């Protein structure tokens, strides 16, 4: 799944990337706050945030 995002991120606008960051942060927050944390899910969202950060730095 991360390969899909890695290939797709360069095609997104800056605004879309920021929206994606906000979504990933909300998903992590709501998942952790729910008390039924699944580490794999949180790690996937964090990996997505890292890919987005790399894309923003590349630009």
C-alpha contacts under 8 A as a table, 3 or more apart, distances in Angstrom:
res1	aa1	res2	aa2	distance
1	X	4	X	5.22
1	X	5	X	6.67
2	X	5	X	5.02
2	X	6	X	5.99
2	X	47	X	7.81
2	X	48	X	6.87
3	X	6	X	4.98
3	X	7	X	6.23
4	X	7	X	5.32
4	X	8	X	6.13
5	X	8	X	4.90
5	X	9	X	5.78
5	X	48	X	7.52
5	X	51	X	7.87
6	X	9	X	5.68
6	X	10	X	7.75
6	X	51	X	6.62
7	X	10	X	6.81
8	X	11	X	5.61
8	X	12	X	7.00
9	X	12	X	5.34
9	X	17	X	7.47
9	X	52	X	7.05
9	X	55	X	6.93
10	X	13	X	7.99
10	X	55	X	6.87
12	X	16	X	5.79
12	X	17	X	6.38
13	X	16	X	5.09
13	X	17	X	6.30
14	X	17	X	5.10
14	X	18	X	6.33
14	X	56	X	7.81
15	X	18	X	5.15
15	X	19	X	6.23
16	X	19	X	5.01
16	X	20	X	6.13
17	X	20	X	4.98
17	X	21	X	6.23
17	X	52	X	6.76
18	X	21	X	5.00
18	X	22	X	6.27
19	X	22	X	5.11
19	X	23	X	6.18
20	X	23	X	5.03
20	X	24	X	6.17
21	X	24	X	5.20
21	X	25	X	6.13
21	X	49	X	6.24
21	X	52	X	7.29
22	X	25	X	5.14
22	X	26	X	6.13
23	X	26	X	5.13
23	X	27	X	6.13
24	X	27	X	5.04
24	X	28	X	6.22
24	X	45	X	5.76
24	X	46	X	7.70
24	X	48	X	7.61
24	X	49	X	6.97
25	X	28	X	5.20
25	X	29	X	6.11
25	X	45	X	7.79
26	X	29	X	5.00
26	X	30	X	5.94
27	X	30	X	5.33
27	X	31	X	5.89
27	X	45	X	7.66
28	X	31	X	5.17
28	X	32	X	6.07
28	X	42	X	5.77
28	X	45	X	6.78
29	X	32	X	5.31
29	X	33	X	5.91
30	X	33	X	5.03
30	X	34	X	5.99
31	X	34	X	5.31
31	X	35	X	7.26
31	X	36	X	7.07
31	X	37	X	6.03
31	X	38	X	7.98
31	X	42	X	7.75
32	X	35	X	5.69
32	X	36	X	6.83
32	X	37	X	5.22
33	X	36	X	7.97
34	X	37	X	7.16
37	X	42	X	7.82
38	X	41	X	5.59
38	X	42	X	6.63
39	X	42	X	5.14
39	X	43	X	6.00
40	X	43	X	5.08
40	X	44	X	6.17
41	X	44	X	5.17
41	X	45	X	6.41
42	X	45	X	5.18
42	X	46	X	6.17
43	X	46	X	4.97
43	X	47	X	6.05
44	X	47	X	5.03
44	X	48	X	6.24
45	X	48	X	5.02
45	X	49	X	6.30
46	X	49	X	4.97
46	X	50	X	6.31
47	X	50	X	5.03
47	X	51	X	6.34
48	X	51	X	5.07
48	X	52	X	6.27
49	X	52	X	5.10
49	X	53	X	6.12
50	X	53	X	5.00
50	X	54	X	6.17
51	X	54	X	5.10
51	X	55	X	6.24
52	X	55	X	5.01
52	X	56	X	6.18
53	X	56	X	5.10
53	X	57	X	6.15
54	X	57	X	5.13
54	X	58	X	6.06
55	X	58	X	4.99
55	X	59	X	6.37
56	X	59	X	5.25
